[in-house]
Amino acid sequence: MAQAAAQTATEAKKRGKGRDAAQMAGGMDRAALLRAYHDMLLIRRFEEKAGQLYGMGLIGGFCHLYIGQEAVVVGVQSALGQGDEVITSYRDHGHMLATGMDPKGVMAELTGRATGYSHGKGGSMHMFSKEKNFFGGHGIVGAQVSLGAGLAFSNWYRGNDRVAVTYFGEGASNQGQVFESFNLAALMKLPCVFVIENNKYGMGTSVERASASHDLSKNGAPWGIAGAQVDGMDVAAVHAAAEIAVAACRAGNGPYLLEVKTYRYRGHSMSDPGKYRTREEIQKMRSERDCIEGARHKLESLGVEEAEFKRIDDAIKLRVQEAADFAQSSPEPDAAALWTDILVEG
């Protein structure tokens, strides 16, 4: 596996030869980094609007925002190809948008409208898109890890070259079903990239208090699973690591484990007051390590001007507002829908 990773890195360096170094930033050229900046900003503005609608009482139930972690899913998604699959936990709006799902459909589902991806019956944690190969957010902690291994198994069984990406948090990383999934994936060399989104505070408990292992990228070592720690506040670094992981899986050398060290600015959910950390800690991360501002600084060094950033921001704000307007003007599900899409076993 290490050999495959080194080979992939060498090939990437060869592709980069002859390019103007001023047009590159951490392995992403200007165009790719600009796309990543756009996608991260779309997620940030969408989540800010979702938080606003929640505060207005227009979103019910649980709502876990992704603000601060945008570089993780955007960086990984930029390394995927057509047909690759994604599955994640309940902090899932960013993943939906990164796969190309329509913000209108996502916001409509958040507000419980019939035009939402689950027809208003799933809410924040339960949306799916067969078209975009997004196999859901899942409300049960860690449940998606074994399901993600199952997606990879289906690809192995069919003999295609698709890769399944399975996201989960550090709070789920020491569950038994996670290690069982690692074992099966390693035993059969399944094409699965396991991504631990380590935002430091699973359900409010710091990872230092909850995990005896402080290098979660080594959690797959007993099964011979290659792993790497990644700076999750740098989208180019995430992209580079994901390229290596995806290439290894596509070549039949999977699975692969990425621990992406990131940070969320809001509470675990909208109902979380976040008293387990200081305001100063959050502000320090926002001011010094924000993934969107970091990408912006790199783009400025590559010659992108203020007018371009304003154009992107204005277009995204308009798109998000249109999604919010669409959601609020859409009808609620008919009462008869309560009795549809229900499996009853005798």
N, C-alpha and C positions, 0 to 999 in steps of 0.2 A: 504494500500500500504506500509506504514511504517512497518507494521507487516511482510509483505511478504519479504521486504528488509532485516529486522533483521533476519528472518528465514534463508534466503539465506546465509547471512554472517555467521550465526552459523554453517550451514552445511559445509561451506568452511573451517571454523576453524577445524571442526571434521575431514575433509579429510586431513588436514595438520598435525594432530597429528601423532606422530610416525616417521615423516620425520626428517632428519637431518636439523637442523635450518641453518647450514652453506650452505645448498644446496637450500635455499629459498631466494628470494629477493622481498619483497613487494607482496607476494602472487603468484609470478611466480617462478617455479622451474628453475634450471639451463638450462635444455633443452628448456623450453618455452621461457626463456629470450634470449637464444642464437638464437632461431628462429626469435624472435622479432628484435634482433639486425641485423640479416641478412636482414630482410624485410625492416627495416628502411634504412639501408645502400643502398639497391637496389634502393629505391625511391630517395635517395639523389644523388647517382651517375647518375641515369637516368635523373633527373632534371638538373643536372649540364651539362650533354651532350646535353639535349634539349636546354638549354640556349646558349650553344656554337653553335649549328646548327642554332638557330634563328639569332645569330649575324653574321653568314655566309650567311644569306639570304635564307637558305634552308627550313625554316619554316615561313609561311606567316600568316597574320591575327593576332588575339589575342593569347597570350600565357601567362597563369598565373601559375607560378611555386609554388611548395609546400614545398620548402626548409625551414626547421625549424619546420614544423608542422607534421613530419612523425609519431611521437608517437601517434597522435590522431587516425588516421585510422588503424594503426597496432594494437594498443591496443584494439580498438573496434572490429576489425575483428577477433582477437584471441578469442573473447567471443562468436562468432556466430557459428551456426551449418549448416549442409547441408540443402540447400533450402532457407535459410534466404536471404533477398533481400536488396540491397543497391542502393540508389539514392543520387545524390549530385549536387553541383553547377558547375560552369565553372572551378574551381581550382580542377581538377579531375584526373590528371595523377596518383597521389599517390593512390587514391581509386581504380583505375583500376588494378594497380600492386598488391595491397593488396588483391584483390579478386582472384588473380591468372591469370589475363589476360596476354597474351604473350607480353613481351616488344617489340618484333619485330613488331607485329601488331599495337601496340600503336604508336611506333616511325614512322612506315610507314604512319599512318593516320596523324600524325603531319606534315609530309613532303608532304602530299597530294598525296600519291601513291595508286595505285589500290589494293595493298595487305593490306591496312589498314583496321581497323575494320568497317569503314563506306565507304570503297572502295575509299578513297581519297576525299570524298565529304563533310565530316563533320568537319575535322580539330580538333583542340585542345579541343573545348568545346562540341563536339557532337559525342561521341562514346558509344556503347552499346554492351553488351554480354549476350545473353539469356542463354548460357551455364553456365556462372559464376554468373547469377542472378544480373548483374549490369545494372541498368536501366537508365544509362546515367549521363553525365554532362549536365547541362542546362544553356544556356546563359542568360536567363531572370532572374534577381535577385529575388530569393524567389519562383520562379515557381515550383521548385522541392518539396516544402513543401506540397502543396496540392496534388501533384502527389504521394508523399510518403504516405500520408494518404490514398490515393486511393489504393495503393498496400496493405496496412494493411487491408483496408476494404475487398479487394478480398480474403485475407487469412481468415478473420473473416467469410465471406460469405461461403467459402468452408469448414470451420470447421477444417482446419489443424492447426498445432502448429507453423507455420512459423512466423518469426518476420521481419518487414520491418524497416530498419535503414535509417533515413532521415537526411542528413547533410546540414547545412546552416550556413552562417556567422553571426556575430553580427550585421553587416550592414543591414541584411534582417530581423532581429529578431523582429522588431516592425511594420512590415507590417500587413495590415488588413487581407490578405489571410493567414498569419501565424496563427493569432488568430482564424480565422474561422476554420482552420484545427485543432487547439487545441480543439475547442468546439466540433466539430464532433467526433474527436478521443476520447475525454473524455465521451461524451454522449453515445457512443457505445462500450466503453472500447476496442478500437482497439489496436492490438499488434504492436505498433509503438514506436520506440525509436527515439525521436527528439534530434539531437546532434548539439548544437551551437558551431562552431569552432570560438571561440573568439580570434582573432589574434590582437586585439586592434585597427586596422586601416582599417575600411571598406572604400574602394575607396579613402584612404588617409585621411579620417576624423577620429579622435580618438573617441573611444566609449564614453569617458567622455563628449565630445561635442555633440554627436548624440543621446545619450540615457539617459533619466531621471532616469531609473532604472540602477543601477550599479551592481546588482546581478541578472543576466539574468536567473539563474536557478529557480527563483521564478516567471518567467513570465507565467507559467501555473497554478499558485496557484488559480486564480479565478475559474478555472474549476476543481480544486481538483487534478491536475496532480502532481505527486511526482517529485521532482527535486533535483539535486545535482551539486555542483561545483567541478571540478576536475583539478588537476595540469596536463595540457596537455604536459608538458615537461618531464613527468615521465611515461614511457610506462606501467610499472607495476601498477601504480595508475589508469591509464585509463582502463586497463584490469579489475581490481578489480571492478571499478564502473560500467563498461559495463556488467560484469557478473550479477550484482544485477539487473540492468535495464532490461536486456534480460530475466532473470529468471522471473521477475515480469510480463512482457508482455506475456511470454509463459504460465504463470499460469492463464492468463485471468485478470490480475490486471493492464493492461496497460491503457493508454500510459505512457511514462516516458520521462523526459526531463533532458539531461545532458548539462551543460555549461562547455566546456573543454577550459581552459584558456591556449592559446598557443601563438606562435609568428612566423611571417614569416620574413626571413632575406632579401629577395628580395622585389622589389616594388610590387604594386598591380598587375601589369602586366609588361611585358618586356619593355613597353614604358614609364613606370612610373619612374621619376627620384628620387622620394622618399624624397622630400625636407621638408616634414612635420615632420621629425624626424632626430635626430642627428646620425652621424656615431658612436659616443661614446655609444649611447644607443644600437645600433645593436651589436657592438663589445662586450659590457658587457654581453648581452644575449648569444652570441656565446661562450664566454670564461667561463661563469659561469653556464649557464642553458641548454646547448645544449643536446637534448634528446638522441642522439646517443652516445656522450661522457659519459653521465650519465649512460647509459646502459652498456657501456664498463667498467666503473669503478666498477659497481656492479658485472659484470662477472669476473673481475680480482680478486675481493674479494672472489669469488666462485671457484677460482683456474684455470680459463681459461688463457692460456699463450699467449704470443705475437705471436708465430708461428701460432696459430689458427686464430687470428685476421687477420694476413697477408694473410693466405690462403683464408679466406672469402672475403677479399677486392680484392685480385687478381682475384678470380673467378667471382665476380660481375663486376669488370671493364671489363673483357673479354666478359661477357654476354651483357653488355651495348654497348660495341664497336661492337659486332656482330649485335645487333639491329640497330645501326646507319648505319653499312655497308649494311645490308639488306634493310633498308629504301632507302638509296641513290642509290642502284642498282635495285630497283623495278621500274616497268614502271608506268607512270602516267596514269590516267583513259583515256579510249578512249573518243573522243569527243561526241560519241553517248550516253555516259552515262549521259550527261546533261539532257536527256529526260526520264530517268528511275527513279523509286521510287518517282514519283511526283503524288500527289493527286490533281485532278482537279474536282471541284464541279460546276455543271451547275446551 
